[in-house]
């Protein structure tokens, strides 16, 4: 025969309240296309590989869905970011055709695109530019103050007063054909809040390797703009900051844990008092039983 195991009340109560506390806090990434893979060629040219995001002088032919920018910024498929050399440098101008890009066929809709690469092992750079830790494409942002511009996305569904954790992967790189040590950092904003990563001092023709960034922001509106801006030095030796793996999630509401803790405390007190009364009753029964065994009875000599 199996013996029935009775689970104490306070354990059951704890399990129930714990589940109640954590269930509403299950959060999801609020970023759309967090890995920059939804690349669209606005000119319908299927021969152009995903390299140009936008140009300093207008919207580039390639865009990434849900993201916008005004700067000298690019999107690369891993493995292509150092796949060639920049023969002619970036070409400037006043139209979209003049935005520099990685792949240049020199005619048609691609006319005017310069070859823009980063230094890496495939073009005589110092080390390998690896793929982002979580996969997907890479955004490369020029940190030259004369060319920099924010890569941004409007985030909706925020709760005013709630704190959100932003995580991302970032790295330092240098544009191929330029020489000299550079420094790179990433300035990040959500709504009115702005924070900056540490500054990375990059040796000549190198790649820093991917670094993890974590920042916390408190929402002041239900819809706010998330922006990434490359900041670096010196101008003219393009310091590039790379970005990937963006994730924004709400931090669990602490009030639920307060309910859990408070109810749990009540359960402990209740169980402690119950056991104390049980021990007291058992002690009284043992005392009464002892009196019966040792006492005298009338009529017995």
C-alpha positions in Angstrom: 0.0 0.0 0.0 1.3 3.4 -0.9 1.5 6.0 1.8 -0.1 9.3 1.0 2.3 12.2 1.3 0.8 15.4 2.6 2.3 18.6 1.2 2.3 21.3 3.9 0.0 24.2 3.2 2.7 26.9 3.2 4.7 25.0 0.4 1.6 24.8 -1.8 0.8 28.5 -1.2 4.4 29.5 -2.0 4.3 27.6 -5.3 1.0 29.2 -6.3 2.0 32.7 -5.5 5.5 32.3 -7.1 3.8 31.2 -10.4 1.4 34.1 -10.1 4.2 36.5 -9.6 6.4 35.5 -12.5 3.8 34.7 -15.2 2.8 38.3 -16.0 6.5 39.3 -16.3 7.3 37.0 -19.2 8.7 39.5 -21.7 9.7 39.5 -25.3 12.1 41.4 -27.4 10.4 44.7 -28.4 12.8 45.3 -31.3 11.6 44.7 -34.9 14.2 43.0 -37.1 16.7 42.9 -34.2 19.4 41.2 -36.4 19.0 43.5 -39.5 18.1 40.7 -41.9 15.1 42.2 -43.6 17.1 44.0 -46.3 15.1 45.5 -49.2 16.5 46.8 -52.4 14.3 49.8 -53.3 15.5 49.8 -56.9 14.7 46.1 -57.5 18.3 45.4 -58.5 18.8 41.7 -57.5 22.5 41.9 -58.5 23.4 44.2 -55.6 24.4 42.3 -52.4 23.3 43.6 -49.0 26.0 46.2 -48.3 24.7 49.8 -48.4 22.2 50.7 -45.8 21.8 54.5 -46.4 24.1 57.2 -47.6 25.2 60.4 -46.1 23.7 62.2 -49.1 20.4 60.5 -49.3 18.6 57.2 -48.9 20.6 54.3 -50.3 19.2 51.6 -52.5 19.2 49.1 -49.7 17.1 49.6 -46.6 16.5 47.5 -43.5 12.9 47.2 -42.6 11.8 49.1 -39.5 15.2 50.9 -39.2 16.1 54.4 -40.4 19.3 56.5 -40.5 20.8 59.7 -41.7 24.4 58.8 -41.5 27.3 57.2 -43.4 26.0 53.7 -42.3 26.0 50.3 -44.0 24.6 46.8 -43.6 26.8 43.7 -44.3 26.3 40.0 -44.5 28.9 38.3 -42.2 31.9 37.3 -44.3 31.5 40.2 -46.8 32.6 43.1 -44.6 36.3 42.5 -45.4 35.8 40.8 -48.7 37.6 43.4 -50.9 39.5 46.6 -51.0 38.4 50.2 -51.4 40.0 51.1 -54.7 38.6 54.6 -55.1 37.4 55.6 -51.7 33.9 56.9 -50.9 32.4 59.1 -53.5 30.5 62.2 -52.4 27.6 63.9 -54.1 24.1 65.1 -53.7 22.1 62.2 -54.8 21.4 58.7 -53.6 23.6 57.2 -56.3 26.6 58.7 -54.6 26.2 56.9 -51.3 29.2 54.6 -51.0 28.6 50.9 -51.0 30.5 47.6 -50.7 29.7 46.2 -54.2 30.4 48.4 -57.2 29.6 47.3 -60.7 30.1 50.8 -62.1 27.0 51.0 -64.2 23.2 51.0 -64.1 21.5 51.5 -60.8 24.8 50.8 -59.0 26.7 53.6 -60.7 28.6 55.8 -58.4 28.8 53.4 -55.5 32.4 53.2 -54.1 33.8 50.1 -52.6 33.5 50.3 -48.8 35.1 47.6 -46.7 36.5 47.2 -43.2 40.0 45.9 -42.5 40.0 42.2 -41.8 41.9 39.0 -42.4 40.5 38.7 -46.0 42.1 42.0 -47.1 45.4 42.0 -45.2 43.9 43.3 -42.0 45.3 42.2 -38.6 42.5 39.8 -37.6 39.3 38.1 -38.6 36.0 40.0 -38.4 33.7 37.3 -37.0 30.0 36.9 -37.3 27.8 38.4 -34.6 27.3 36.1 -31.6 23.6 35.6 -32.3 23.8 35.6 -36.1 22.2 38.0 -38.5 23.7 40.9 -40.4 26.1 43.7 -39.2 25.5 47.4 -39.2 28.7 49.4 -39.7 28.5 53.1 -38.6 31.1 55.7 -39.3 32.1 57.6 -36.2 33.7 60.5 -38.1 31.8 63.5 -36.7 31.4 65.0 -40.1 29.6 61.9 -41.4 28.0 60.2 -38.4 24.3 59.7 -38.1 21.9 57.8 -35.9 20.5 54.4 -36.8 17.1 54.3 -35.1 13.7 52.6 -34.6 10.5 53.8 -33.0 9.6 51.4 -30.1 5.9 51.1 -29.2 4.1 49.3 -26.4 6.2 50.8 -23.6 4.8 51.5 -20.2 5.6 54.8 -18.6 7.7 54.4 -15.5 8.8 50.9 -16.3 12.5 50.1 -16.7 13.7 48.3 -19.8 16.9 46.4 -20.3 18.7 47.0 -23.6 21.4 44.5 -24.7 23.4 44.5 -27.9 26.7 43.3 -29.4 29.1 45.9 -30.7 32.7 46.1 -32.0 35.3 48.5 -33.2 36.7 48.4 -36.8 38.4 50.6 -39.3 37.6 51.4 -42.9 39.9 49.6 -45.4 42.5 51.8 -47.2 42.9 54.1 -44.1 45.8 53.9 -41.7 46.3 54.8 -38.0 45.0 53.9 -34.6 41.4 54.9 -33.8 39.0 55.0 -30.9 35.4 53.9 -31.0 32.3 54.0 -28.8 28.6 53.8 -29.2 26.1 56.4 -27.9 22.7 54.9 -27.3 19.4 56.8 -26.6 15.9 55.8 -25.7 13.5 58.7 -25.6 15.2 61.4 -23.5 17.7 59.1 -21.9 21.3 58.8 -23.4 24.1 56.5 -22.4 27.5 55.7 -23.9 29.6 52.6 -24.0 33.2 52.6 -22.9 35.7 53.8 -25.5 37.7 51.1 -27.3 41.2 52.0 -28.5 41.7 50.1 -31.8 45.2 49.3 -33.2 45.9 50.0 -36.8 44.0 47.8 -39.4 42.2 45.8 -36.6 38.9 44.4 -35.4 38.2 44.5 -31.7 36.1 41.4 -31.5 32.5 41.5 -30.3 31.6 43.1 -27.0 28.4 42.9 -25.0 26.6 46.0 -24.1 23.8 46.3 -21.4 22.0 49.5 -20.6 18.8 50.3 -18.6 16.3 53.0 -19.5 13.0 54.1 -17.9 10.2 54.8 -20.3 8.8 58.3 -20.2 6.3 57.6 -23.0 4.4 54.7 -24.5 6.3 55.2 -27.8 10.0 56.3 -27.9 12.8 56.4 -30.4 15.7 54.0 -29.9 18.9 55.4 -31.5 22.5 54.2 -32.0 25.2 56.7 -32.9 28.8 55.9 -33.5 31.3 58.3 -31.9 35.0 58.0 -32.6 38.3 59.6 -33.5 40.2 60.8 -35.4 38.2 62.2 -38.3 39.6 61.2 -41.6 40.9 57.8 -40.4 37.4 56.5 -40.3 36.6 54.9 -36.9 33.7 52.5 -37.5 31.5 51.0 -34.8 29.7 47.7 -35.6 26.3 46.8 -34.2 24.3 43.5 -34.0 22.0 41.5 -31.8 19.7 44.2 -30.4 17.3 43.2 -27.7 15.0 45.4 -25.5 12.9 43.8 -22.8 10.9 45.1 -19.8 12.4 44.3 -16.4 9.9 42.3 -14.3 7.6 44.4 -12.1 9.0 44.3 -8.6 5.5 44.9 -7.1 4.6 41.3 -8.0 7.6 40.1 -6.0 6.5 42.2 -3.1 3.1 40.5 -3.1 4.9 37.1 -3.3 7.2 38.0 -0.4 4.4 39.5 1.7 2.1 36.5 1.2 5.0 34.1 1.8 5.8 35.8 5.1 2.1 35.4 6.2 2.3 31.8 5.2 5.4 31.2 7.3 3.8 32.9 10.3 0.7 30.9 9.9 2.6 27.6 9.7 4.8 28.5 12.6 1.8 29.3 14.8 0.0 26.1 13.7 3.0 24.0 14.6 3.4 25.7 17.9 -0.2 25.0 18.8 0.2 21.4 17.7 3.3 21.0 20.0 1.5 22.7 22.9 -1.6 20.4 22.5 0.6 17.3 22.3 2.5 18.4 25.4 -0.8 18.8 27.3 -2.0 15.4 26.2 1.2 13.8 27.3 0.9 15.6 30.7 -2.7 14.4 31.2 -1.7 10.9 30.2 1.1 10.9 32.7 -1.3 12.0 35.5 -3.7 9.0 34.8 -0.8 6.5 34.9 0.7 7.8 38.2 -2.4 9.0 40.1 -4.3 7.2 43.0 -7.8 5.8 42.7 -10.4 5.8 45.4 -11.2 2.4 47.0 -7.8 0.9 46.3 -5.6 0.0 49.3 
